[in-house]
Amino acid sequence: MKSQHLVATIALALLLVLQASAGRAQALDKPDPSVRSWLPGCRVFLEHPESVGSEAAGQCAGAVDALLYIGEVLEPDYRFCVPLRVPRQEIISTIVANIEAMQPEANRQDFKGMVLGILRFNWPCRE
């Protein structure tokens, strides 16, 4: 039980780090965390899911994969449970469709923070 609490604490800390502001990330020479910056790569991934594609497509898919990995160990208010049988392309397509439905307001939001919310909304854990 103690180890689950530690994993959940680490996951929550990761969540907070992922939601850092765009200005702070740029000051640290990190990629722009905004939806405006990440969404084109996700669209490229959807156009060519079978190929390696561009660096931006790989970054989108990699970020989504990383978030999927921690989904079930987050605190209950943030937890999501995407079944393993759901293809990555379907997950990213759902993310892109949800973000596009919130345009233009979504453009300035933190991409990974938005993805966490979208995953939780679309695939909540069944207790």
N, C-alpha and C positions, 0 to 999 in steps of 0.2 A: 504494500500500500504506500509505503514511504517513497519507493522508486516511482510510482505513478504520479505522486504529488510533485516530485522533482521534475519529471518529464513535462507535466502540465505547467509548472512554473517556468521552465525553460521555453516552452512553446509560447506562453503568454508574453514573455520577454521578447521573443522573436517577433511576435505580432506587433508589439509596441515599436520595435526598431523599424519594421517594414512600413509603418505609418509615419515615418519622419517627413518633415516638410521638404518641398522641392528645393528651396533656397539652401537649406542645410546640406542636402545631398550634393548639390552643385559645388558648394564650398569645399566639400571633401573629395572633389573630382570623381564623383559617382555618377552613373547615368541618371538622366532626368527621370524621376519616378512618376511623372504625370501620365494619365491615360493617353493624352495627345502623343506622347513619345512612344508608348508601348503598343498601342492599338494597330498601327500599320504592320508590325511584325506578326501579330496574331492573324491579321487578314492574309498575309503572305503564307503563313502556315496552313491556313484553311484552303488556299488555292493549290498548294503543293504539299500535302501531308506525307506523302510517301518519300519525298526527297529531303535531303538535308536542308536545302533552301538557303535563305540568307541568314546572316548572323542575328538579325532582329527576330526572325521566325524561331530560331533556336533559343533565343533569350525568352521569348514569350512562352514557348512550350516548356522550357526548363523551369521558369518561375512557377508556372501552373503545376508542374509535377512536384516541385518542392512544397508548394502549399497543400497539395493533395496528401502528401506524406504526413503532414502534421495535423490534418483535419480532425482525426478522431481522438487526439490527445489534448486538444485545447480544452479550456474551461467550458462548462456546459453552455454558457451564453454565446460562445464563439464556435462551438463544435459543429462539424458537418461530416457526413458519411457518404461519400460517393462510392457506389458499388464498383468492385473491380471489373465487372463486365462492361461498364460504360466506356466506350472508346474515347481516347484523348481528343480526337477530332470533334466528337459530339460535345464534350465538356467545353472546349475552346469555342466552339460555335455558339453554345449557350451563353458563355461569357461575353462574346462579341455582340450578340443580339441584345442582351440586357444592357450593355453599355451604350449601344447605339440608340436604344429606346430612351436613354437619359441625356442625349446630346441636346444642346451644346454644353450644358452645365457639367457634364462628366469630364470634359477635356482637362480641366484643371485639378481634378481629384487625383489622389494617389492610386496608381494602378493596382498594386498588390492589396491594398486595403479594400478597394472596391471588389476585387476578385474574391477575397475572403467573404465579404457580405453576400455576393452573388452565389457562391458555393453553398453557404449556409441557407440562403433562401430556397435554392433549388433542390438541395439534397440534405435536409435536416436529419439528424440521427433519430432513430426510433428507439426510445428508451425501453 
